[in-house]
Amino acid sequence: MSLATAYWNSQIFLTAHRIGLFSLLAKTAKTSEQIAIALNTKPRPTALLLNACVALGILEKDREYYKNAPSTEFFLVPGSPAFMGNAISYSDDLYETWGKLEQCLREDKPMLPPAEYLGSDVEKTRHFVYGMHNRAMGTASALVNLVDLGDRRQLLDVGGGPSTYSCMFAGRYPELKSKVLDLPGIVAHANDIISSMGKQHQVSTLPGDYHTTEFPEDNDVVLISGVFHRESEQDCRKLINKAADSLNSGGMLIISDVFADMGCCSPVFATLFAVNMALTAENGGIHADADVMKWMADAGFTGLEIKKFPPPMPHRLIAGYKQ
Ligand SMILES: C[S@@+](CC[C@H](N)C(=O)[O-])C[C@H]1O[C@@H](n2cnc3c(N)ncnc32)[C@H](O)[C@@H]1O
């Protein structure tokens, strides 16, 4: 029954976020009636939703007053440096898509056409890019501690999305320059994010398609983060080979993603994420880290190692060096 009703939790949380409940309660407590008036909702179901939010630990209640739980205040109120609201909105965008899972199984095609969140639908694209940025503020600050770029000078960030990773590396290594290759509709937002992080002198963007655009040469590091979960083995191998060709001798390739264990039946999050990717990308799914390591070895990379991000982050990276 927990599995059968798990979407109740999601929908309560997503709806509360969508109607602006957590912003309304930023640093303030309100009664159910006050909340219903402010959000233009009906008092009776609003009170039921608020009580469920308390039970789920999202809100706290003191007498008749509701307020954000500390983690809600930290992650879900706009303006907080840890704000995750766009990532939550992107999950909300995918709710109807998940309802088409059976059709996805029968047709083997994404139920949300990738073009929609990769440029053509303005709102979905914004949620996607800023959602990645929200998440990357956490994962990138872990990644910069997992690899040592020493005195490397030029980074190529393939499918770099919002550019958050490149900006974080630029902050850690003031001599490092980075080029972020991504689709034109994404790069438009990335340029704003780079400026907002004050890294426009170190990080630049390169609009293109990583399948067809030639990688710029003379790189000391190539980062491919969050890309392999939308690509087939054949295309992942091609990207590894393109990265190898673009690296200087001794250059480092970092591939970071949600990877599965050998056999792809664990960890749980990775297996669920694989289904999410099947619903949202042509070749979406999950790869095992050991397989990716083998593909890198086949392409001539040495000194290969796998590192796990600190929990609860589900990401892992594989790093290797060009001879
Ligand atoms: C999950 S995001 C990862 C973003 C970022 N690297 C990170 O880890 O936060 C995947 C990125 O790949 C980009 N992408 C997808 N297909 C692409 C293509 N054919 N050429 C270039 N970029 C592509 C998407 O626009 C998106 O920014």
The ligand as a Tripos MOL2 file, in Angstrom:
@<TRIPOS>MOLECULE
LIG
   27    29     1     0     0
SMALL
NO_CHARGES

@<TRIPOS>ATOM
      1 C1         21.2650   16.5540  -16.7840 C.3       1 LIG1
      2 S1         21.9350   17.8550  -17.6600 S.3       1 LIG1
      3 C2         23.5440   18.0010  -16.9210 C.3       1 LIG1
      4 C3         24.0130   19.4240  -16.7940 C.3       1 LIG1
      5 C4         25.3010   19.6070  -16.0250 C.3       1 LIG1
      6 N1         26.4210   19.0120  -16.7210 N.3       1 LIG1
      7 C5         25.1610   19.0520  -14.6400 C.2       1 LIG1
      8 O1         25.7010   17.9750  -14.3670 O.co2     1 LIG1
      9 O2         24.5030   19.6860  -13.8120 O.co2     1 LIG1
     10 C6         22.2970   17.2480  -19.3000 C.3       1 LIG1
     11 C7         22.7290   18.3650  -20.2100 C.3       1 LIG1
     12 O3         23.0170   17.8260  -21.5080 O.3       1 LIG1
     13 C8         22.5610   18.7700  -22.4630 C.3       1 LIG1
     14 N2         22.3770   18.1070  -23.7520 N.ar      1 LIG1
     15 C9         21.4800   17.1500  -24.0620 C.ar      1 LIG1
     16 N3         21.6370   16.7690  -25.3340 N.ar      1 LIG1
     17 C10        22.6520   17.5280  -25.8310 C.ar      1 LIG1
     18 C11        23.2960   17.5860  -27.0970 C.ar      1 LIG1
     19 N4         22.9370   16.7980  -28.0980 N.pl3     1 LIG1
     20 N5         24.3170   18.4600  -27.2650 N.ar      1 LIG1
     21 C12        24.6980   19.2750  -26.2310 C.ar      1 LIG1
     22 N6         24.1390   19.2450  -25.0050 N.ar      1 LIG1
     23 C13        23.1250   18.3770  -24.8200 C.ar      1 LIG1
     24 C14        21.2650   19.2790  -21.8580 C.3       1 LIG1
     25 O4         20.8800   20.4970  -22.4250 O.3       1 LIG1
     26 C15        21.6430   19.3990  -20.3970 C.3       1 LIG1
     27 O5         22.1580   20.6680  -20.1040 O.3       1 LIG1
@<TRIPOS>BOND
     1     1     2 1
     2     2     3 1
     3     2    10 1
     4     3     4 1
     5     4     5 1
     6     5     6 1
     7     5     7 1
     8     7     8 2
     9     7     9 1
    10    10    11 1
    11    11    12 1
    12    11    26 1
    13    12    13 1
    14    13    14 1
    15    13    24 1
    16    14    15 ar
    17    14    23 ar
    18    15    16 ar
    19    16    17 ar
    20    17    18 ar
    21    17    23 ar
    22    18    19 1
    23    18    20 ar
    24    20    21 ar
    25    21    22 ar
    26    22    23 ar
    27    24    25 1
    28    24    26 1
    29    26    27 1
@<TRIPOS>SUBSTRUCTURE
     1 LIG1         1 GROUP 0 **** ****
